[in-house]
Amino acid sequence: MRGLLAAFCLVLLATLPAPYAHAQDQDDPTIVFNLTTDDVWSGQMALGLAQGMLDDGHAVVVFLNVRAATLANSNIPQHTEAMTGLTAHEMIARLIDGGARVFVCPGCTRQAGLDVDDRIEGVEPGSPELRQILMAPGTRIMSF
């Protein structure tokens, strides 16, 4: 009888979902890089890490908001990052060319006295679609 009970318990345990099973079952969660600063080191660290995650095969979204909205503006000169020799504009273009999606907050852009229509090619204005990405099960968000 004990053997039958033990076997029943093992079968029951094997069929129960593991903790965090939903997150573990997602083979490729979207990784969102929430960037709020135009600080050269922080901003380009985030963009570099996003590139690394994209190169590793992950779905990557970058959201430029608050002061980081200036990084998407084609009229704002950019500093060159010491490690790669690329500007933020070049790093963003590389991400987009690799399949990442980059969004900029329209309100933050206007707050900075800039025009959202002056964004670099491929950068999308924030939208309900971005909000859906942010709230999707399994989305991972890294903030800088």
C-alpha positions as CSV (number, residue, x, y, z in Angstrom):
1,M,0.0,0.0,0.0
2,R,2.8,2.4,0.8
3,G,4.4,1.8,-2.6
4,L,1.1,2.5,-4.3
5,L,0.7,5.7,-2.3
6,A,4.3,6.8,-3.0
7,A,3.8,6.1,-6.8
8,F,0.6,8.2,-6.7
9,C,2.4,11.1,-5.0
10,L,5.2,11.0,-7.6
11,V,2.8,11.0,-10.4
12,L,0.8,13.9,-8.8
13,L,4.0,15.9,-8.3
14,A,5.2,15.3,-11.8
15,T,1.9,16.7,-13.2
16,L,1.8,19.9,-11.1
17,P,3.1,23.1,-12.7
18,A,6.5,24.2,-11.5
19,P,6.7,27.6,-9.8
20,Y,7.3,30.3,-12.4
21,A,6.3,27.7,-15.1
22,H,4.8,30.4,-17.3
23,A,8.1,32.4,-17.4
24,Q,10.1,29.2,-17.9
25,D,8.0,28.0,-20.8
26,Q,8.6,31.1,-22.8
27,D,11.5,30.3,-25.0
28,D,12.2,33.9,-26.1
29,P,10.7,36.6,-23.9
30,T,10.8,40.2,-25.1
31,I,13.5,42.2,-23.3
32,V,12.6,45.9,-23.0
33,F,15.3,48.4,-22.3
34,N,13.6,51.4,-20.6
35,L,16.1,54.2,-21.1
36,T,15.3,57.5,-19.3
37,T,18.7,59.3,-19.4
38,D,20.7,61.1,-22.1
39,D,23.8,60.5,-20.0
40,V,26.5,59.1,-22.4
41,W,27.7,56.3,-20.2
42,S,24.3,55.1,-19.0
43,G,22.6,55.5,-22.4
44,Q,25.2,53.8,-24.4
45,M,25.6,51.1,-21.8
46,A,21.9,50.3,-22.2
47,L,22.2,50.4,-26.0
48,G,25.2,48.2,-26.0
49,L,23.6,45.7,-23.7
50,A,20.5,45.7,-25.9
51,Q,22.7,44.9,-28.9
52,G,24.3,42.0,-27.0
53,M,20.9,40.6,-26.2
54,L,19.8,41.0,-29.8
55,D,22.9,39.3,-31.0
56,D,22.1,36.4,-28.6
57,G,18.8,36.0,-30.4
58,H,16.4,37.7,-28.0
59,A,13.5,39.9,-29.1
60,V,14.6,43.4,-28.0
61,V,12.6,46.7,-27.6
62,V,14.2,50.0,-26.6
63,F,11.9,52.7,-25.1
64,L,13.5,56.1,-25.1
65,N,11.7,58.4,-22.6
66,V,12.2,61.3,-20.2
67,R,15.6,62.8,-21.2
68,A,16.5,59.8,-23.4
69,A,14.0,61.1,-26.0
70,T,16.8,63.4,-27.2
71,L,18.8,60.3,-28.3
72,A,16.2,59.7,-31.0
73,N,16.3,63.2,-32.4
74,S,18.2,63.6,-35.7
75,N,19.1,67.3,-34.9
76,I,20.8,66.6,-31.6
77,P,24.6,66.0,-31.9
78,Q,25.7,62.8,-30.2
79,H,28.8,61.9,-28.3
80,T,30.9,59.0,-29.5
81,E,31.0,56.0,-27.2
82,A,34.6,55.1,-26.3
83,M,34.3,51.3,-26.5
84,T,32.7,51.1,-29.9
85,G,33.4,54.4,-31.5
86,L,29.7,54.7,-32.3
87,T,27.3,57.5,-31.5
88,A,23.9,56.8,-29.9
89,H,22.3,57.4,-33.3
90,E,24.6,54.8,-34.9
91,M,23.9,52.3,-32.1
92,I,20.1,52.8,-32.5
93,A,20.3,52.4,-36.2
94,R,22.3,49.2,-35.7
95,L,19.7,47.8,-33.3
96,I,16.9,48.6,-35.7
97,D,18.8,47.0,-38.6
98,G,19.2,43.9,-36.5
99,G,15.5,43.6,-35.9
100,A,15.0,45.5,-32.6
101,R,12.2,47.9,-32.2
102,V,13.0,51.4,-30.8
103,F,10.2,53.6,-29.5
104,V,10.4,57.2,-28.4
105,C,7.9,59.0,-26.1
106,P,6.2,61.7,-28.1
107,G,5.3,63.7,-24.9
108,C,8.9,63.6,-23.6
109,T,10.1,64.7,-27.0
110,R,7.8,67.7,-26.9
111,Q,8.7,68.4,-23.3
112,A,12.4,68.6,-24.5
113,G,11.3,71.3,-27.1
114,L,11.8,68.9,-29.9
115,D,9.6,67.6,-32.7
116,V,8.8,63.9,-32.8
117,D,8.9,64.1,-36.6
118,D,12.7,64.8,-36.4
119,R,13.4,61.3,-35.0
120,I,16.1,59.2,-36.7
121,E,14.9,56.7,-39.3
122,G,13.2,53.6,-37.9
123,V,12.4,55.0,-34.4
124,E,8.7,54.7,-33.8
125,P,6.6,57.0,-31.6
126,G,5.2,55.4,-28.5
127,S,1.8,53.9,-29.1
128,P,-0.8,51.5,-27.6
129,E,1.2,48.7,-29.2
130,L,4.2,49.7,-27.0
131,R,2.0,49.5,-24.0
132,Q,0.8,46.1,-25.0
133,I,4.5,45.0,-25.3
134,L,5.3,46.4,-21.9
135,M,2.4,44.5,-20.3
136,A,2.7,41.2,-22.1
137,P,3.3,38.1,-20.0
138,G,6.9,37.2,-19.9
139,T,8.3,40.7,-20.9
140,R,11.4,41.5,-19.1
141,I,12.2,45.2,-18.5
142,M,15.6,46.6,-17.7
143,S,15.8,50.3,-16.8
144,F,18.6,52.7,-17.2
